[in-house]
């Protein structure tokens, strides 16, 4: 009530009751409607909220996803469905994106739905210029990465990637095609990972270019701790195969522990504790030889 005092002036029989009945008909519970009231503010007093919500529920797949989008974009319920939102959705579908992809894209970049359709077409063209064709698995990520970035900013980020990872034009193109979200990463984040991978792990630039997703993993929570474990096992003759860091970081936590920690309980009883300590950002004594 404090957020929207005029709610107290709305007519119950002509406005509030029909809205609540309509929302209930869409499957919303009383608690769902209460959450919507707190986020929709004045838009809750518009009877069109029912038809608008029905469209978004079908598009986004769930009321939870709708609330996530509404929290990021409070004006969501005022966007022009017929002239802006629906044309954008139709075009994105034509580009090969399913509704689940569109939902993920728009939750990550809410303005995508409300942007002038011509601007969305320009974003798609920009994503294609990166070498990511429509209909491919990486297209949604490419579109997210270039959304609302002009050509100058994209070129500057590509140049930074080339200098930081010592990539050629061909190599940076491969990396961006394989993992377009690289364009969203901060310079500090990229620099820290490049220094670690080059100076500690000793990989070559081309290795990273063909496996750019390795740059998405947490330094403290995954890259460093798992590198320490692999190094320790190799130096103590406990690893009977040539396991790369990339293979190790791709494993889920459960698989990594089962394959590389548990089998060495007798030979290295401290390993599990040391790994847990390293995941906290600390350097265990047994890993200090690295």
Phi, psi and omega per residue, in radians:
X1 nan -0.621 -3.133
X2 -1.167 -0.597 -3.132
X3 -1.293 -0.555 -3.113
X4 -2.453 1.335 -3.099
X5 -1.016 -0.472 -3.104
X6 -1.182 -0.203 3.066
X7 -1.035 -0.536 -3.139
X8 -1.248 -0.316 -3.132
X9 -1.666 -0.169 -3.114
X10 -1.217 2.523 3.137
X11 -1.309 2.263 -3.097
X12 -1.178 -0.829 -3.037
X13 -1.280 -0.570 -3.076
X14 -1.691 -0.363 -3.073
X15 -2.131 -1.136 -2.990
X16 -1.160 -0.844 -3.113
X17 -1.075 -0.808 3.101
X18 -1.073 -0.645 3.122
X19 -1.141 -0.837 -3.130
X20 -1.093 -0.725 3.117
X21 -1.093 -0.748 -3.139
X22 -1.125 -0.737 3.131
X23 -1.172 -0.665 3.083
X24 -1.097 -0.656 3.111
X25 -1.140 -0.399 3.090
X26 -1.459 -0.059 3.108
X27 1.758 0.120 -3.127
X28 -1.367 2.438 3.081
X29 -1.477 3.005 3.116
X30 -1.074 -0.676 3.128
X31 -1.194 -0.624 3.068
X32 -1.069 -0.796 -3.120
X33 -1.132 -0.656 3.112
X34 -1.099 -0.732 3.102
X35 -1.141 -0.652 3.128
X36 -1.149 -0.713 3.115
X37 -1.009 -0.736 -3.075
X38 -1.227 -0.392 -3.114
X39 -1.791 -0.527 -3.049
X40 -1.412 -0.411 -3.139
X41 0.913 -2.206 -3.044
X42 -1.077 -0.466 -3.092
X43 -1.181 -0.344 3.111
X44 -1.189 -0.369 -3.127
X45 -1.495 0.048 3.115
X46 -1.802 2.204 -3.083
X47 -1.144 -0.324 3.116
X48 -1.202 -0.177 -3.124
X49 -1.052 -0.526 -3.108
X50 -1.164 -0.876 -3.127
X51 -1.182 -0.619 3.121
X52 -1.154 -0.783 -3.142
X53 -1.128 -0.654 3.115
X54 -1.037 -0.733 3.120
X55 -1.118 -0.814 -3.090
X56 -1.186 -0.594 3.103
X57 -1.115 -0.720 3.111
X58 -1.161 -0.675 -3.115
X59 -1.263 -0.833 -3.010
X60 -1.515 -0.300 3.040
X61 1.608 -0.320 -3.141
X62 -2.867 2.755 3.074
X63 -1.155 -0.579 3.098
X64 -1.048 -0.803 3.123
X65 -1.124 -0.663 3.104
X66 -1.076 -0.776 3.137
X67 -1.106 -0.678 3.095
X68 -1.037 -0.754 -3.139
X69 -1.215 -0.688 -3.129
X70 -1.144 -0.641 3.122
X71 -1.111 -0.665 3.130
X72 -1.336 -0.550 -3.063
X73 -2.317 1.467 -3.092
X74 -1.004 -0.403 -3.123
X75 -1.558 0.177 -3.109
X76 -0.886 -0.742 -3.061
X77 -1.308 -0.102 3.103
X78 -1.781 -0.131 -3.107
X79 -1.131 2.508 -3.121
X80 -1.288 1.878 -3.098
X81 -1.145 -0.850 -3.004
X82 -1.269 -0.637 -3.057
X83 -1.647 -0.388 -3.052
X84 -2.158 -1.091 -3.008
X85 -1.086 -0.940 -3.089
X86 -1.100 -0.759 3.070
X87 -1.041 -0.669 3.118
X88 -1.143 -0.724 -3.140
X89 -1.143 -0.752 3.118
X90 -1.047 -0.771 -3.131
X91 -1.134 -0.738 3.133
X92 -1.114 -0.630 3.058
X93 -1.130 -0.683 3.108
X94 -1.113 -0.431 3.124
X95 -1.449 0.036 3.080
X96 1.713 0.103 3.131
X97 -1.537 2.305 3.036
X98 -1.437 2.995 -3.115
X99 -1.081 -0.604 3.113
X100 -1.153 -0.659 3.082
X101 -1.161 -0.738 3.132
X102 -1.110 -0.703 3.116
X103 -1.070 -0.826 -3.141
X104 -1.112 -0.708 -3.139
X105 -1.109 -0.786 -3.051
X106 -1.342 -0.455 3.027
X107 -1.225 -0.650 3.104
X108 -1.300 -0.649 -3.121
X109 -2.276 1.343 -3.038
X110 -0.962 -0.615 -3.086
X111 -1.123 -0.263 -3.124
X112 -0.978 -0.690 -3.108
X113 -1.243 -0.592 -3.021
X114 -1.639 -0.043 -3.094
X115 -1.357 2.608 3.068
X116 -0.881 2.258 -3.101
X117 -0.914 -0.574 3.112
X118 -1.161 -0.590 3.105
X119 -1.185 -0.659 3.108
X120 -1.136 -0.680 3.093
X121 -1.090 -0.648 3.116
X122 -1.167 -0.638 3.090
X123 -1.109 -0.729 3.132
X124 -1.089 -0.757 3.119
X125 -1.078 -0.668 3.133
X126 -1.148 -0.744 3.118
X127 -1.080 -0.685 3.129
X128 -1.169 -0.590 3.119
X129 -1.168 -0.369 3.073
X130 -1.325 -0.149 3.135
X131 1.674 0.299 3.127
X132 -1.924 1.764 -3.081
X133 -1.226 2.726 3.034
X134 -1.053 2.580 3.073
X135 1.505 -0.139 3.117
X136 -1.530 2.844 -3.092
X137 -1.092 -0.480 -3.084
X138 -1.591 -0.048 -3.017
X139 -1.103 -0.713 3.132
X140 -1.063 -0.748 3.137
X141 -1.151 -0.671 3.124
X142 -1.115 -0.735 3.138
X143 -1.129 -0.711 3.090
X144 -1.107 -0.711 -3.065
X145 -1.159 -0.614 -3.066
X146 -1.700 -0.077 -3.086
X147 -0.999 2.182 3.059
X148 1.144 0.337 3.004
X149 -1.861 2.359 3.092
X150 -1.495 2.969 -3.081
X151 -1.040 -0.595 -3.124
X152 -1.139 -0.751 -3.129
X153 -1.198 -0.659 3.111
X154 -1.142 -0.750 3.128
X155 -1.094 -0.688 3.133
X156 -1.128 -0.696 -3.133
X157 -1.211 -0.687 3.103
X158 -1.085 -0.745 3.119
X159 -1.109 -0.642 3.116
X160 -1.159 -0.710 3.102
X161 -1.068 -0.738 -3.125
X162 -1.092 -0.790 -3.096
X163 -1.282 -0.645 -3.092
X164 -1.251 -0.668 -3.090
X165 -1.860 0.146 3.083
X166 1.015 0.718 -3.089
X167 -1.631 2.570 2.982
X168 -1.410 3.045 3.080
X169 -1.024 -0.740 -3.117
X170 -1.148 -0.706 -3.104
X171 -1.212 -0.717 3.123
X172 -1.171 -0.577 3.087
X173 -1.120 -0.741 3.112
X174 -1.087 -0.804 -3.087
X175 -1.097 -0.778 -3.111
X176 -1.197 -0.661 3.099
X177 -1.114 -0.692 -3.110
X178 -1.336 -0.510 -3.081
X179 -2.602 1.352 -3.062
X180 -1.034 -0.440 -3.117
X181 -1.112 -0.168 3.017
X182 -0.909 -0.603 -3.098
X183 -1.192 -0.258 3.122
X184 -1.627 -0.297 -3.053
X185 -1.196 2.500 3.131
X186 -1.248 2.718 3.128
X187 -1.089 -0.690 -3.140
X188 -1.089 -0.765 3.136
X189 -1.083 -0.783 -3.130
X190 -1.154 -0.704 -3.122
X191 -1.124 -0.763 -3.139
X192 -1.058 -0.724 -3.120
X193 -1.235 -0.658 3.121
X194 -1.135 -0.735 -3.140
X195 -1.111 -0.717 -3.140
X196 -1.168 -0.834 -3.065
X197 -1.197 -0.601 -3.136
X198 -1.423 -0.861 -3.024
X199 -1.421 -0.675 -3.103
X200 -1.547 -0.987 -3.056
X201 -1.350 -0.603 3.103
X202 1.395 0.502 3.120
X203 -1.422 2.849 3.126
X204 -1.622 2.700 3.127
X205 -0.926 -0.715 -3.101
X206 -1.136 -0.542 3.119
X207 -1.083 -0.786 -3.140
X208 -1.220 -0.673 -3.108
X209 -1.027 -0.623 -3.125
X210 -1.540 -0.132 3.124
X211 -2.365 0.900 -3.015
X212 -1.118 -0.336 -3.137
X213 -1.121 -0.304 3.090
X214 -1.062 -0.416 -3.139
X215 -1.360 -0.089 -3.127
X216 -1.563 -0.251 -3.049
X217 -1.464 2.607 3.139
X218 -1.101 2.358 3.099
X219 -1.157 -0.847 -3.058
X220 -1.339 -0.692 -3.033
X221 -1.497 -0.285 -3.073
X222 -2.479 -0.984 -3.018
X223 -1.030 -1.026 -3.085
X224 -1.110 -0.898 -3.106
X225 -1.008 -0.719 -3.100
X226 -1.283 -0.570 3.047
X227 -1.107 -0.753 3.122
X228 -1.046 -0.754 -3.126
X229 -1.106 -0.828 -3.130
X230 -1.079 -0.763 3.140
X231 -1.090 -0.759 3.131
X232 -1.083 -0.808 -3.120
X233 -1.103 -0.726 -3.136
X234 -1.151 -0.776 -3.078
X235 -1.231 -0.336 3.127
X236 -1.826 0.213 3.082
X237 1.141 0.491 -3.098
X238 -1.778 -0.033 -3.137
X239 -1.987 1.974 -3.038
X240 -1.618 0.265 3.089
X241 -2.564 2.824 -3.113
X242 -1.520 1.598 -3.104
X243 -1.643 2.167 3.130
X244 -1.458 2.744 3.100
X245 -1.092 -0.666 -3.128
X246 -1.052 -0.777 3.112
X247 -1.089 -0.694 -3.106
X248 -1.205 -0.725 -3.079
X249 -1.297 -0.380 3.109
X250 -1.286 -0.382 -3.127
X251 -1.136 2.578 2.986
X252 -1.197 2.838 3.139
X253 -1.012 -0.747 -3.122
X254 -1.079 -0.815 -3.126
X255 -1.148 -0.735 -3.137
X256 -1.039 -0.808 -3.139
X257 -1.137 -0.742 -3.124
X258 -1.129 -0.655 -3.049
X259 -1.554 -0.564 -2.994
X260 -2.088 -0.196 3.119
X261 -1.891 -0.974 -3.061
X262 -1.016 -0.710 -3.094
X263 -1.122 -0.216 -3.042
X264 -1.998 0.444 -3.130
X265 -1.049 -0.650 -3.118
X266 -1.365 -0.814 -3.094
X267 -1.266 -0.546 -3.118
X268 -2.433 1.275 -3.063
X269 -1.082 -0.325 -3.115
X270 -1.558 -0.138 -2.969
X271 -1.063 -0.766 -3.121
X272 -1.071 -0.755 3.135
X273 -1.178 -0.700 3.130
X274 -1.125 -0.711 3.115
X275 -1.099 -0.777 3.116
X276 -1.078 -0.676 3.117
X277 -1.148 -0.750 3.135
X278 -1.109 -0.610 3.126
X279 -1.166 -0.304 3.089
X280 -1.547 0.013 3.122
X281 1.601 0.138 3.134
X282 -1.775 2.822 -3.131
X283 -1.869 1.841 3.121
X284 -1.104 2.641 -3.129
X285 -1.010 -0.703 -3.078
X286 -1.236 -0.197 3.121
X287 -1.792 0.034 -3.032
X288 -1.322 -0.154 3.085
X289 -1.312 -0.181 -3.048
X290 -1.375 nan nan
